[in-house]
Amino acid sequence: MTPKDILLHLRIPFSFFLMPVYWFALSQSSRVDSSKAIWVFVILHLLIYPASNAYNSYFDKDEGSIGGLEKPPPVDDKLLWVAWGIDILAIIAGFLLVSPLFAALIFIYSMVSKAYSNDKIRLKKYAIASWFIVGLFQGAFIYISVTLAVTNTSEPLQAYVLPALISTLMLWAIYPITQVYQHDEDSKRGDQTMSILLGIRGTFVFTAVVFSIAFALFFFYFSRTDFMLLLVFNVPVLLYFGWWFLKVLQDTRQADFRHVMWLNLLASVCLNGFYIWLYIR
């Protein structure tokens, strides 16, 4: 593999899609340590997530489109070594620049993400288990990890429960829709993803239902003003999702890579924008 191929498989821009959890945690934290917040951002979005992407790419060896990469180059052992190297760098940086607790938490996250695609464990073969674990760790686990890392005050753990649960519900909603165009590729490897289990149309219905539950919890968590602003920020996402679903009802081939990436981008821009506004106001 060339350095360019390795860089492509790190899929660093894809970290943007996971960024809302970070900004949500930051916006709800009191007395944020700005220096630690910056390092947590860098470690998660430029090291931990890209390393997970590379590790996943190595074991999947996809020939078709994958999240954030329409035409993935072939992989070899160099990618595996790079993934491990970045992970080790992230854990050392977390220990030295944030805290030993944060280093331990991202180590746990890294190991779980490896279990997702490693051929000896391969959680990806199990639709419900992989959906549950990915949403739990990319949502609630990261939310709590960020909060514990950046805050200078100790709050009771129960204060994190509702926003952490909302973070996980948002991931549980979006995760199946990100798999909707990969049914053939996943089936070839014997993977039973949540989207395969639900079917293409069922995936859209499932995403809509879980998003609705998450927004119902937002209604109870936020003030009425903030909740209304959340809805305003997310109007483009709701309109796009509805328009796309109508297209898919007419032709399931419309459940393709480009539509998924546009939905991911819109959702990430809108949620990141809302959470950043909450943080800086």
C-alpha positions in Angstrom: 0.0 0.0 0.0 1.1 3.5 -0.7 1.0 6.3 1.9 -1.9 7.7 0.0 -3.8 4.4 0.2 -3.2 4.2 3.9 -4.4 7.8 4.4 -7.6 7.1 2.5 -8.3 4.1 4.7 -7.9 6.2 7.8 -11.0 8.1 6.5 -10.2 11.1 8.7 -13.2 13.1 7.3 -15.5 10.4 8.5 -14.7 11.4 12.1 -16.9 14.5 11.4 -19.9 12.1 11.5 -19.0 11.0 15.1 -18.3 14.6 16.3 -21.7 15.5 17.6 -21.2 13.3 20.6 -18.1 15.3 21.6 -19.8 18.6 21.2 -22.9 17.5 23.0 -20.7 16.4 26.0 -18.8 19.6 25.9 -21.9 21.7 25.8 -23.4 20.0 28.8 -20.1 20.1 30.9 -19.5 22.7 33.6 -16.1 24.4 34.0 -14.5 22.9 30.9 -10.7 22.7 30.9 -10.1 24.1 27.4 -6.6 22.6 27.0 -7.8 19.1 27.8 -10.9 19.7 25.6 -8.6 20.4 22.6 -6.5 17.3 23.3 -9.5 15.1 23.7 -10.8 16.4 20.4 -7.5 15.6 18.6 -7.0 12.2 20.2 -10.6 11.0 19.4 -11.1 12.5 15.9 -7.6 12.4 14.5 -6.2 9.2 16.2 -8.8 6.8 17.8 -11.5 7.0 15.1 -9.1 6.9 12.1 -7.2 3.9 13.7 -10.5 2.1 14.1 -11.4 2.8 10.5 -8.1 1.4 9.3 -8.4 -1.7 11.5 -11.9 -2.3 10.2 -10.8 -1.8 6.6 -7.9 -4.3 7.0 -10.2 -7.1 8.2 -13.2 -6.3 5.9 -11.1 -5.9 2.7 -14.1 -4.2 1.0 -14.2 -4.0 -2.7 -17.3 -1.8 -2.8 -18.1 1.5 -1.2 -17.6 1.9 2.6 -18.4 4.7 5.0 -16.5 7.8 3.8 -14.7 6.1 0.9 -16.5 5.3 -2.4 -13.6 3.3 -4.0 -11.4 1.8 -1.3 -7.9 0.8 -2.4 -6.8 -2.8 -1.8 -5.2 -3.3 1.7 -2.2 -5.2 3.1 -0.4 -5.7 6.4 0.9 -2.1 6.4 -2.5 -0.9 7.2 -2.8 -3.1 10.3 0.5 -1.9 11.6 -0.5 1.7 11.1 -3.8 1.1 12.9 -2.0 -0.3 15.9 0.7 2.4 15.9 -1.9 5.2 15.9 -3.9 3.5 18.7 -0.7 3.2 20.9 0.1 6.9 20.1 -3.5 7.9 21.1 -3.3 6.0 24.4 0.1 7.5 25.3 -1.1 11.0 24.4 -4.3 10.5 26.4 -2.3 9.4 29.5 0.2 12.3 29.2 -2.0 15.1 28.0 -5.4 14.4 29.5 -5.5 11.9 32.3 -4.8 8.2 33.1 -8.6 7.6 33.3 -9.1 9.0 29.8 -6.3 6.8 28.5 -7.9 3.7 30.1 -11.3 4.6 28.6 -10.0 5.1 25.1 -8.1 1.8 25.4 -11.4 0.1 26.2 -13.1 1.8 23.3 -10.3 0.8 21.0 -10.5 -2.9 22.0 -14.2 -3.0 21.6 -13.9 -1.4 18.1 -11.4 -4.1 17.2 -13.8 -6.9 18.3 -16.3 -5.5 15.8 -14.3 -6.4 12.8 -11.6 -8.8 14.0 -12.1 -12.2 12.2 -11.6 -14.2 15.5 -14.5 -12.3 17.2 -16.3 -10.3 14.5 -19.2 -8.8 16.3 -20.3 -7.6 12.9 -21.7 -11.1 12.2 -24.4 -10.5 14.9 -26.9 -7.9 13.8 -28.5 -7.0 17.2 -25.3 -7.4 19.3 -23.2 -5.2 17.0 -25.9 -2.6 16.7 -26.3 -2.4 20.5 -22.5 -2.3 21.2 -21.6 0.2 18.5 -24.3 2.6 19.6 -23.5 2.2 23.3 -19.8 2.8 22.9 -19.8 5.5 20.1 -22.6 7.2 22.0 -22.9 6.9 25.8 -19.4 5.6 26.4 -17.7 8.4 24.5 -20.1 11.0 26.0 -19.1 10.0 29.5 -15.5 9.7 28.6 -15.4 13.2 27.2 -17.3 14.7 30.1 -15.0 13.0 32.7 -11.9 14.2 30.7 -12.7 17.9 30.2 -14.6 18.9 33.3 -12.9 20.3 36.4 -15.8 19.6 38.7 -17.2 16.3 39.9 -20.9 15.7 39.3 -22.9 12.6 40.3 -22.8 10.0 37.6 -26.6 10.0 37.3 -26.3 13.6 35.9 -24.8 12.0 32.7 -27.4 9.2 32.3 -30.0 11.0 30.2 -27.7 12.9 27.8 -25.6 9.7 27.4 -28.7 7.7 26.6 -29.8 10.2 24.0 -26.3 10.1 22.4 -26.6 6.3 22.2 -30.2 6.5 20.8 -29.0 8.9 18.0 -26.3 6.3 17.1 -28.7 3.4 17.3 -30.9 5.4 14.9 -28.3 6.3 12.3 -26.2 3.1 12.4 -28.5 0.8 10.4 -29.1 3.5 7.7 -25.3 3.7 7.2 -25.4 -0.1 6.3 -28.3 0.1 3.9 -26.2 0.2 0.7 -23.8 -2.6 1.8 -26.1 -5.6 1.9 -24.4 -7.5 -0.9 -20.9 -6.7 0.3 -21.7 -7.7 3.9 -23.6 -10.8 2.9 -20.6 -12.1 0.9 -18.5 -12.1 4.1 -21.3 -13.8 6.1 -22.0 -10.6 8.2 -25.6 -10.2 9.4 -26.0 -6.4 9.9 -28.9 -4.7 11.4 -29.9 -3.3 8.1 -29.9 -6.7 6.5 -32.1 -8.0 9.3 -34.5 -5.1 8.9 -34.5 -5.0 5.1 -34.1 -1.8 3.1 -37.6 -0.2 3.8 -37.5 -1.6 7.3 -34.2 0.2 7.9 -35.8 3.5 7.1 -38.8 2.9 9.4 -36.5 1.8 12.2 -34.3 4.8 11.9 -37.4 7.1 11.9 -38.8 5.4 15.1 -35.5 5.5 17.1 -34.9 9.1 16.1 -38.4 10.0 17.3 -37.6 8.4 20.6 -34.4 10.3 20.9 -36.1 13.6 20.1 -38.8 12.8 22.7 -36.1 12.5 25.3 -34.5 15.8 24.0 -37.9 17.4 24.7 -37.7 16.4 28.4 -34.0 17.2 28.7 -33.8 20.6 27.1 -35.7 23.8 27.8 -38.6 24.5 25.4 -36.5 27.2 23.7 -33.5 24.9 23.2 -35.7 22.1 22.0 -37.4 24.3 19.4 -34.0 25.5 18.2 -32.9 21.8 17.9 -35.9 21.2 15.7 -35.1 24.2 13.5 -31.4 23.1 13.1 -32.6 19.7 12.0 -35.3 20.7 9.5 -32.9 20.0 6.6 -32.2 16.5 7.9 -35.9 15.7 8.3 -36.7 17.0 4.8 -33.9 15.1 3.2 -34.7 11.9 5.0 -38.4 12.1 4.0 -37.6 12.9 0.4 -35.0 10.1 0.2 -37.4 7.6 1.8 -40.1 8.4 -0.8 -37.5 7.7 -3.5 -36.5 4.4 -1.9 -40.2 3.3 -1.7 -40.3 3.7 -5.5 -36.9 2.2 -6.2 -34.8 0.4 -3.6 -31.7 1.1 -5.7 -31.9 4.7 -4.4 -30.6 3.3 -1.1 -27.0 3.9 -2.2 -23.7 5.2 -1.0 -24.1 8.8 -2.0 -27.5 9.3 -0.5 -26.2 7.8 2.8 -23.2 10.1 2.8 -25.4 13.1 2.2 -27.7 12.2 5.1 -24.6 11.7 7.3 -23.2 15.0 6.3 -26.5 16.9 6.8 -27.1 15.3 10.2 -23.6 16.0 11.4 -23.6 19.6 10.2 -26.9 20.3 11.9 -26.2 18.5 15.2 -22.6 19.9 15.4 -23.9 23.4 14.7 -26.6 23.1 17.4 -24.3 21.7 20.0 -21.5 24.2 19.3 -24.1 27.0 19.6 -25.1 25.6 23.0 -21.4 25.5 24.1 -20.4 29.0 23.0 -23.6 31.0 23.9 
